[in-house]
C-alpha cells in the first residue's frame, strides 16, 4: 500500500510525473493518505466513469454505511453543509432532480450572453489593481487580487444579488473557499452562516429578483417543497456560489502559471486568441485543479475492476491521474495547446459531470485573455520571497498566492 502526501509543495508545483507513474499502476490504487487513512484511488477512464455511474455500489453519504464524514478532519474541498442542494452529497433520483432543475435554470439565464459582463468584471479588477502589501509597484498577487474574486463576482451578478450587498457576499465566499490564518476555519464557519442566512432572505421576496437572473430562473418550476418551500433553492444557490469558486479560481491561476512555465505555448496563444477554448481544455488536463472526486463509500462487499471492496471502504475518483494516463491522452507529460484529442476528465463524467463546467470554461477563457493582453510580458516573480503558496487540502491543487511581475500593454481590445 502506497503512502502518498498529495499536499507536499514539491508535488503541487509539478505533479505530472508522479501522476503519470501512478496512472501506470493500474486503475485501482490502495493508498494511505495523511488525515484520512486507508482509501482507494480509482483512475483510468473506464474504471473512473464506472465509479461515477455506480450509485448502486457507492454512496456519497457516509452515514448510510455507519461512518463519519471525513471532510472536517481531512480538509477536503469543497466543504459544504449537507443541504438539499449539494450535488456532491446526493445520489440517484435526488441527484438527478436537483441537477435537472439547475441545468434548466442555467440554460434559461443565457450563459453565452454573459461574456461581455464577465470581460467587464475582469477588466475592472485589472484596472483597479494596486500592489498588495509589501509588494513592489510592478508586482501583483494574481490569486488574491484577480483569480479569487472574479468567479465569485460573476456568480453574484448571475444570481441577481444587489450591488450594495455584493462586497459582503464576495468577502464571505473568499473566507469559505480560501480560509487563512489561525482563525481561518472559525471565520469560514461564520461566513457560511452569514451567506446562508442572506440567501434565505434573498429568495424570500421573489418579486425583487431581476426577471432574467439565475436567481429568478431557479424559482421557476422549483423542486418539491420541503417544510420551508424555498429551502431547496437556497441550498442550490449556496452550493452554486461555493462549488465552482475554488476550482474556477484555481483554473485561472494554474492556467496562468502553466502558460508562464511554457512560454512557447503562451506565444502561440498570443498570436491566435481563437485557441483559448482549447487552451483551457489542456490546462484542465495538465494542471488538474480538481485532483480527485468527493469521497465515495462502498455500500456492501463487491468486486470492482479487480479489487474487492468492503462496506464502508473509501474510494476517490483520481481525476488527475486519469488525465495523465497515456491510454487516454497521447504524450500526456507534454503541455500542448494544439492537442488533437483531449480526453480530460477534470469535470467528472456522466450524471456527475460538473453542472457549472461551461460557466467555469467561459470565465477562465476570458480571464486568461484579459490577463495576457493587459500584461503580455507578465512573469512569475523571482524577487518576492515565496512567490507561490499552495493550499494543503487533499483533493485539490489550489494556489493561495502567486506573485507576478507585470508590464502593462498600450494596446486594448
C-alpha positions as CSV (number, residue, x, y, z in Angstrom):
1,X,0.0,0.0,0.0
2,X,1.4,3.4,-1.1
3,X,1.7,6.2,1.4
4,X,1.2,9.4,-0.6
5,X,1.1,13.0,0.6
6,X,-0.7,15.0,-2.1
7,X,-0.3,18.2,-0.1
8,X,3.6,18.2,-0.4
9,X,4.6,21.6,-2.0
10,X,7.0,19.9,-4.5
11,X,4.2,17.6,-5.7
12,X,1.8,20.5,-6.0
13,X,4.3,22.6,-8.0
14,X,4.9,19.8,-10.6
15,X,2.7,16.8,-10.1
16,X,2.6,15.5,-13.6
17,X,5.5,12.9,-13.5
18,X,4.1,11.5,-10.2
19,X,0.6,11.3,-11.7
20,X,1.9,9.6,-14.8
21,X,3.7,6.9,-12.8
22,X,0.6,6.3,-10.6
23,X,-1.6,6.0,-13.7
24,X,0.6,3.1,-14.8
25,X,0.0,1.1,-11.7
26,X,-3.5,0.1,-12.8
27,X,-6.9,1.6,-12.3
28,X,-7.1,0.7,-8.6
29,X,-4.5,2.0,-6.2
30,X,-4.9,1.3,-2.5
31,X,-3.2,4.1,-0.5
32,X,-2.8,5.6,2.9
33,X,-3.5,9.3,2.9
34,X,-2.5,11.6,5.8
35,X,-5.5,12.6,8.0
36,X,-7.8,10.2,6.0
37,X,-6.2,6.8,6.4
38,X,-6.7,3.9,4.1
39,X,-8.5,4.6,0.8
40,X,-8.6,3.5,-2.8
41,X,-7.8,5.8,-5.7
42,X,-9.6,4.9,-8.9
43,X,-8.1,6.1,-12.2
44,X,-8.3,5.1,-15.9
45,X,-11.3,6.3,-17.8
46,X,-13.2,3.1,-17.8
47,X,-13.0,2.5,-14.0
48,X,-13.4,6.1,-13.2
49,X,-16.6,6.5,-15.3
50,X,-17.8,3.2,-13.8
51,X,-17.4,4.7,-10.3
52,X,-19.3,7.8,-11.2
53,X,-22.1,5.8,-12.7
54,X,-22.4,3.3,-9.8
55,X,-24.7,4.8,-7.1
56,X,-25.9,1.3,-6.5
57,X,-22.4,0.3,-5.3
58,X,-21.0,3.6,-3.9
59,X,-22.7,6.3,-1.9
60,X,-21.6,9.9,-1.2
61,X,-23.4,9.8,2.2
62,X,-21.1,8.2,4.8
63,X,-23.9,7.8,7.3
64,X,-25.6,5.2,5.2
65,X,-22.7,2.9,5.9
66,X,-22.3,3.8,9.5
67,X,-19.2,6.1,9.1
68,X,-18.4,9.7,10.0
69,X,-17.8,12.0,7.1
70,X,-14.1,12.7,6.5
71,X,-14.5,16.3,5.3
72,X,-13.7,18.1,8.6
73,X,-10.7,16.0,9.5
74,X,-9.2,15.8,6.1
75,X,-9.9,19.4,5.0
76,X,-11.3,18.2,1.7
77,X,-12.7,20.9,-0.6
78,X,-15.4,21.6,-1.2
79,X,-16.7,21.6,2.4
80,X,-20.5,22.1,2.3
81,X,-23.3,21.8,4.7
82,X,-25.1,18.7,3.6
83,X,-28.0,20.7,2.4
84,X,-30.6,19.6,-0.1
85,X,-28.9,21.4,-2.9
86,X,-25.4,20.0,-2.6
87,X,-24.9,17.8,-5.6
88,X,-21.7,16.4,-4.1
89,X,-23.7,14.7,-1.4
90,X,-26.6,13.4,-3.5
91,X,-27.1,10.1,-5.3
92,X,-29.7,8.6,-7.7
93,X,-33.0,10.3,-8.1
94,X,-32.3,13.1,-5.6
95,X,-29.2,14.0,-7.6
96,X,-31.0,13.8,-11.0
97,X,-33.8,16.0,-9.8
98,X,-31.6,18.8,-8.5
99,X,-29.2,18.6,-11.5
100,X,-32.1,18.8,-14.0
101,X,-33.5,21.8,-12.2
102,X,-30.1,23.5,-12.1
103,X,-29.3,22.8,-15.7
104,X,-32.6,24.2,-16.9
105,X,-32.1,27.4,-14.8
106,X,-28.6,27.9,-16.2
107,X,-29.8,27.5,-19.8
108,X,-32.6,30.0,-19.3
109,X,-30.2,32.5,-17.8
110,X,-28.2,32.6,-21.0
111,X,-24.6,31.7,-20.2
112,X,-23.2,32.6,-23.6
113,X,-24.6,36.2,-23.3
114,X,-22.6,36.6,-20.1
115,X,-19.3,37.0,-21.9
116,X,-19.3,40.8,-22.2
117,X,-20.2,41.2,-18.5
118,X,-17.5,38.7,-17.4
119,X,-15.0,40.6,-19.5
120,X,-16.1,43.9,-17.9
121,X,-15.7,42.4,-14.4
122,X,-12.2,41.1,-15.3
123,X,-11.2,44.5,-16.7
124,X,-12.4,46.3,-13.6
125,X,-10.3,44.0,-11.4
126,X,-7.2,44.6,-13.6
127,X,-7.7,48.3,-13.9
128,X,-8.1,48.8,-10.2
129,X,-5.1,46.6,-9.5
130,X,-2.8,48.1,-6.8
131,X,0.1,46.3,-5.3
132,X,-0.7,44.1,-2.3
133,X,1.0,44.8,1.0
134,X,4.8,44.5,0.9
135,X,4.9,44.2,-2.9
136,X,6.7,46.4,-5.3
137,X,4.8,48.7,-7.7
138,X,5.1,46.2,-10.6
139,X,4.1,43.2,-8.5
140,X,0.7,41.7,-8.0
141,X,-0.7,38.8,-6.1
142,X,-2.6,37.2,-9.0
143,X,-4.6,34.9,-6.8
144,X,-5.7,37.4,-4.1
145,X,-6.3,40.3,-6.5
146,X,-7.8,38.5,-9.5
147,X,-8.3,34.8,-9.5
148,X,-10.1,34.7,-6.1
149,X,-12.6,37.4,-6.6
150,X,-13.6,37.0,-10.3
151,X,-15.6,33.8,-10.2
152,X,-17.5,34.9,-7.1
153,X,-18.2,38.2,-8.7
154,X,-19.6,36.5,-11.8
155,X,-21.9,34.2,-9.7
156,X,-23.1,37.2,-7.6
157,X,-24.1,39.1,-10.8
158,X,-25.6,36.0,-12.4
159,X,-27.9,35.3,-9.4
160,X,-29.1,38.9,-9.4
161,X,-27.8,39.8,-6.0
162,X,-27.9,43.6,-5.5
163,X,-24.7,45.5,-6.0
164,X,-24.8,47.0,-2.5
165,X,-24.7,43.5,-0.9
166,X,-22.1,42.1,-3.4
167,X,-19.0,43.1,-1.4
168,X,-20.2,41.2,1.7
169,X,-21.0,38.1,-0.5
170,X,-17.6,38.3,-2.1
171,X,-15.9,38.5,1.3
172,X,-17.8,35.5,2.7
173,X,-17.2,33.4,-0.4
174,X,-13.4,34.0,-0.1
175,X,-13.4,33.3,3.6
176,X,-15.2,30.0,2.9
177,X,-13.2,28.9,-0.1
178,X,-9.8,30.2,1.0
179,X,-9.6,30.2,4.8
180,X,-6.3,31.7,6.0
181,X,-4.5,32.4,9.3
182,X,-5.0,30.9,12.7
183,X,-8.7,31.9,12.8
184,X,-9.3,30.9,9.2
185,X,-11.6,28.0,10.0
186,X,-13.6,30.0,12.5
187,X,-14.1,32.8,10.0
188,X,-15.1,30.3,7.4
189,X,-17.8,28.8,9.7
190,X,-19.1,32.3,10.5
191,X,-19.1,33.2,6.8
192,X,-21.1,30.1,5.9
193,X,-23.8,31.2,8.3
194,X,-23.9,34.7,7.1
195,X,-24.1,33.7,3.4
196,X,-26.8,31.1,4.0
197,X,-28.9,33.5,6.1
198,X,-28.6,36.2,3.4
199,X,-29.7,33.7,0.7
200,X,-32.7,32.8,2.7
201,X,-33.7,36.4,2.9
202,X,-32.8,37.0,-0.8
203,X,-35.2,34.3,-2.0
204,X,-38.0,35.2,0.4
205,X,-39.0,38.1,-1.9
206,X,-39.0,36.7,-5.5
207,X,-40.5,39.9,-6.9
208,X,-37.3,41.8,-6.1
209,X,-35.2,39.4,-8.3
210,X,-34.3,40.6,-11.8
211,X,-36.5,38.5,-14.1
212,X,-33.7,37.2,-16.3
213,X,-31.3,36.4,-13.4
214,X,-30.3,32.9,-12.4
215,X,-32.0,33.5,-9.1
216,X,-35.3,34.1,-10.7
217,X,-34.9,31.1,-13.0
218,X,-34.1,28.9,-10.0
219,X,-37.5,29.8,-8.6
220,X,-39.3,28.7,-11.7
221,X,-40.5,25.1,-11.7
222,X,-38.7,24.5,-8.4
223,X,-38.4,21.0,-7.0
224,X,-40.9,19.7,-4.5
225,X,-41.1,22.0,-1.5
226,X,-39.9,21.0,1.9
227,X,-41.2,22.5,5.2
228,X,-39.6,25.7,4.1
229,X,-40.7,26.0,0.4
230,X,-37.6,27.8,-0.6
231,X,-35.1,25.7,1.3
232,X,-34.0,23.6,-1.7
233,X,-33.5,26.8,-3.8
234,X,-31.4,28.4,-1.0
235,X,-29.3,25.2,-0.8
236,X,-28.8,25.1,-4.5
237,X,-27.7,28.8,-4.6
238,X,-25.4,28.3,-1.7
239,X,-23.9,25.3,-3.5
240,X,-23.6,27.3,-6.7
241,X,-21.7,30.2,-5.2
242,X,-19.2,27.9,-3.5
243,X,-18.9,24.8,-5.7
244,X,-17.1,26.4,-8.5
245,X,-15.4,29.2,-6.6
246,X,-12.2,27.5,-5.5
247,X,-11.9,25.3,-8.6
248,X,-12.5,28.1,-11.1
249,X,-10.2,30.4,-9.2
250,X,-7.5,27.7,-9.4
251,X,-8.2,27.1,-13.1
252,X,-7.4,30.8,-13.7
253,X,-4.3,30.9,-11.5
254,X,-3.0,27.5,-12.6
255,X,-3.7,28.3,-16.2
256,X,-1.6,31.5,-15.8
257,X,1.2,29.6,-14.1
258,X,1.2,26.7,-16.6
259,X,1.4,29.1,-19.6
260,X,4.2,31.0,-17.9
261,X,6.0,27.7,-17.5
262,X,5.6,27.0,-21.2
263,X,6.5,30.3,-23.0
264,X,6.4,28.8,-26.5
265,X,2.8,27.6,-26.0
266,X,1.9,31.0,-24.5
267,X,3.3,32.7,-27.6
268,X,1.1,30.5,-29.8
269,X,-1.9,31.6,-27.8
270,X,-1.0,35.3,-28.0
271,X,-0.7,35.0,-31.8
272,X,-4.2,33.4,-32.1
273,X,-6.8,34.0,-29.3
274,X,-9.3,31.7,-31.1
275,X,-7.2,28.9,-29.5
276,X,-8.3,29.9,-26.0
277,X,-11.1,27.3,-25.6
278,X,-8.6,24.5,-26.5
279,X,-6.0,26.1,-24.1
280,X,-8.4,25.9,-21.2
281,X,-9.1,22.2,-22.1
282,X,-5.4,21.5,-22.0
283,X,-5.0,23.4,-18.7
284,X,-7.8,21.3,-17.2
285,X,-6.0,18.1,-18.3
286,X,-2.4,19.1,-17.5
287,X,-2.9,21.2,-14.3
288,X,-6.0,19.4,-12.9
289,X,-7.3,21.9,-10.3
290,X,-9.6,19.1,-9.1
291,X,-7.3,16.2,-8.3
292,X,-10.0,13.8,-7.1
293,X,-13.7,13.5,-6.8
294,X,-15.5,13.8,-3.5
295,X,-15.2,10.6,-1.4
296,X,-17.5,7.7,-2.0
297,X,-18.2,4.8,0.4
298,X,-18.8,1.2,-0.6
299,X,-22.3,0.1,0.2
300,X,-21.5,-3.5,0.5
301,X,-18.9,-6.2,-0.3
302,X,-18.3,-6.5,-4.1
303,X,-15.5,-6.8,-6.7
304,X,-14.8,-3.8,-8.8
305,X,-12.2,-3.8,-11.6
306,X,-10.1,-6.5,-9.9
307,X,-10.4,-5.0,-6.3
308,X,-12.6,-6.3,-3.5
309,X,-14.4,-3.5,-1.7
310,X,-15.9,-4.0,1.8
311,X,-18.8,-2.0,3.2
312,X,-17.5,1.4,4.3
313,X,-14.3,1.4,2.2
314,X,-13.5,4.9,1.0
315,X,-12.9,5.5,-2.7
316,X,-11.9,8.6,-4.7
317,X,-12.1,9.1,-8.4
318,X,-8.5,10.0,-9.3
319,X,-9.2,12.6,-12.0
320,X,-5.6,14.0,-12.2
321,X,-4.0,10.5,-12.7
322,X,-6.6,9.7,-15.4
323,X,-5.6,12.9,-17.2
324,X,-2.0,11.7,-17.2
325,X,-2.8,8.2,-18.5
326,X,-1.3,7.6,-21.9
327,X,-4.2,5.3,-22.6
328,X,-6.4,8.4,-22.5
329,X,-4.1,11.1,-23.8
330,X,-1.1,10.7,-26.1
331,X,2.2,12.1,-24.7
332,X,0.4,13.2,-21.5
333,X,3.5,14.8,-20.0
334,X,3.6,17.4,-22.8
335,X,1.6,20.6,-22.4
336,X,0.3,21.0,-25.9
337,X,-2.4,23.6,-26.7
338,X,-2.7,22.1,-30.3
339,X,-3.6,18.7,-29.0
340,X,-5.9,16.9,-31.5
341,X,-7.7,14.8,-29.0
342,X,-8.1,15.8,-25.3
343,X,-9.9,13.3,-23.1
344,X,-9.6,15.4,-19.9
345,X,-11.9,14.3,-17.2
346,X,-11.4,17.1,-14.7
347,X,-15.2,18.0,-14.7
348,X,-16.2,14.4,-14.0
349,X,-18.5,12.3,-16.2
350,X,-22.0,11.0,-16.6
351,X,-24.6,12.3,-14.2
352,X,-21.8,13.7,-12.1
353,X,-20.3,15.8,-14.9
354,X,-20.0,19.3,-13.4
355,X,-23.1,21.4,-13.9
356,X,-21.1,24.6,-14.0
357,X,-18.4,23.3,-16.4
358,X,-19.5,25.6,-19.2
359,X,-19.5,28.7,-17.0
360,X,-16.1,27.8,-15.5
361,X,-14.7,27.4,-19.0
362,X,-16.1,30.8,-20.1
363,X,-14.7,32.6,-17.1
364,X,-11.2,31.0,-17.5
365,X,-11.1,31.8,-21.2
366,X,-11.9,35.5,-20.6
367,X,-9.7,35.8,-17.6
368,X,-6.6,34.4,-19.4
369,X,-7.2,36.6,-22.5
370,X,-7.6,39.7,-20.5
371,X,-4.6,39.0,-18.3
372,X,-2.1,38.3,-21.0
373,X,-3.5,41.2,-23.2
374,X,-3.1,43.7,-20.4
375,X,0.3,42.3,-19.2
376,X,1.8,40.4,-22.2
377,X,5.2,40.4,-20.5
378,X,4.0,39.2,-17.2
379,X,6.2,36.7,-15.4
380,X,6.4,34.8,-12.2
381,X,8.3,37.0,-9.6
382,X,11.8,35.9,-8.9
383,X,12.3,38.5,-6.2
384,X,9.3,38.2,-4.0
385,X,10.1,35.6,-1.3
386,X,7.9,32.6,-1.7
387,X,6.1,33.8,-4.8
388,X,3.9,30.6,-4.7
389,X,1.9,29.3,-1.8
390,X,-0.3,26.2,-2.0
391,X,-3.4,25.0,-0.2
392,X,-2.8,22.0,1.9
393,X,-6.2,20.4,1.4
394,X,-6.3,17.0,-0.1
395,X,-8.2,16.5,-3.4
396,X,-7.4,19.9,-4.9
397,X,-4.5,21.7,-6.4
398,X,-5.1,25.3,-5.3
399,X,-2.8,28.3,-5.2
400,X,-3.3,30.6,-2.3
401,X,-0.7,33.1,-3.5
402,X,1.0,33.8,-6.8
403,X,3.2,36.9,-7.1
404,X,3.8,38.1,-10.7
405,X,5.6,41.0,-12.1
406,X,3.7,43.0,-14.7
407,X,4.3,45.3,-17.6
408,X,1.2,47.0,-19.0
409,X,0.5,46.8,-22.7
410,X,-0.5,50.0,-24.6
411,X,-2.9,48.1,-26.8
412,X,-6.6,47.2,-26.0
413,X,-9.3,45.0,-27.3
